[in-house]
Amino acid sequence: MPDVHLFLLIHGLWGRPNHLSEAKAELEAAWKSSSPSTTPSTDQTPCPSPSLSTGSDDTAVNSFPCTPRDDLVVVVAEGMTAKLTYDGVDVCASRVAWEVDQHIAALEADNRRVARISILGYSLGGLVARYLVGLLAARTPSFFDKVTPVSFTTIATPHLGVPRYNTLISNIVGWLGARLLSRSGEQVHLVDSYSETDPRPLLEVMADPKHVWHQALARFANVHIYANMVNDNTVPYPSAAIEPTDPFVQWVERGLKVTAHEAIGSAWELPVPGAPRRKASFHLGNLPPTLRFRWPYSWLILALFPIFVPLIALFVFFRFSLDTRRSRLRLQRLARNYANTNLPCGSEAIHIPSSHGQSIDGLRAAIRMVERSLEQDLMDAADHAGMGPSPPEVEPDSPMYPAPTIKALLTDRQHVMVHWLNQLPLRRHLVWLPDVVNAHAVIVVRDPAKFPVHNLGRSVLKHWAHLAVCDAEEVDLVKF
């Protein structure tokens, strides 16, 4: 029975499987281009893993021969598309768990055995992936006792939720996002409550070393974090990189210089005192082609702008409110289905009954049941983590580095989450895309046909795909 390396890709909020089609293609190309062999080779291409440093061009490099032997099966999650992503990180993860079970069953029916698994989550999909690995680990026996976890990657994921900045727009977006995106909006803005017995937000509970999600993530041989250094207007740097401050805010005005190769930052340096500063400029490189009209149409659009903007805002508000209501109704149906069935027991509690996923109460009950049996082990493993450091009073500055007027305002609980998540062996890869309006879609080449500028992120996908292949070979070398 041939072994299979299952690679799961999970898209983000409002996402569709085709948003990760370029990531899938790059992974399959990297896997195919590697030359399988039965013995380690010293002349294979090494796997670079750049780490950002201050004022240094040095790059940390780990070298592994890239020669994967397992068959690769890439699965892009399809059960949480578009508006279904409103239903919450936990419910979306239960739907993906059902898909994973179906794919594994189909492979086994084809006389193929899933021996290893790797996961990539983009944006909200990274949070879904983190909840998913907790669900899989909570089975009895654990899913990862039978399937080796290899590589876990998040790209532009709001690990700390959406951080607030001291700007009016940030506060408005935060207020609206927590109310117009159903449970997912509440969770990423940290205004939800996990349960009656644990009123903390879900993301804080997932970061807690006492709980199964943190423990499950620690089982992966490699955990990669990709974060945009600048220009990510959806998931700012501190949340994507799991860092307590944003050293890159107002990077143009402050004269920040970054050394990068193929969009992967390797070093940054502070400006020289007295050096001239550049003025920030606005450009329209990411506008869709339908809005790039020539004169006189461009002037007509500008003239009608004051009329159309309020109408568009009302339409968006109505549409989001309607989608949120539909999400609430879906969750109510799941709750009724759970209440009308016999409560599962043992490992069956973690297995998802259908493609609609599991109810909120069902997921909480299943996790609680498993964690009760693991409580002492989890508590012992978390003793060294403590409750986290006190948050810094101000963002550290240098006399050479002018203090920013805009700052990330992380809450105490977000600082605790940073401390807890950094107990994991994270490998950060910081992405430098200075010439785009919003790097959030560019970093995964989400829609290159409609937006050619998205191709600027292709080198990031190639970097990730190469590392994923090398991670697979590293596990094979350990086995042999």
Secondary structure by P-SEA (a helix, b strand, c coil): ccccbbbbbbbccccccccaaaaaaaaaaaaaabbbbcccccccbbbbbbbbbccccbbbbbbbccccccbbbbbcccccccccccccaaaaaaaaaaaaaaaaaaaaaacccccbbbbbbccaaaaaaaaaaaaaaaccccccccbbbcbbbbcccccccccccccaaaaaaaaaaaccccaaaaaaaccccccccccccaaaaaaccccaaaaaaaaccbbbbbbbccccccccccccccccccccccccccbbbbbbccccccbbbbbccccccccbbbbccccccccccccaaaaaaaaaaaaaaaaaaaaaaaaaaaaaaaaaaaaaaaaaaaaacccccccccccccccccccaaaaaaaaaaaaaaaaaaaaaaacccccccccccccccccccccccccccccaaaaaaaaaaaccbbbbbbbbbcccccccccccccccccccccccaaaaaaaaaaaaaaaaaaaaaaac
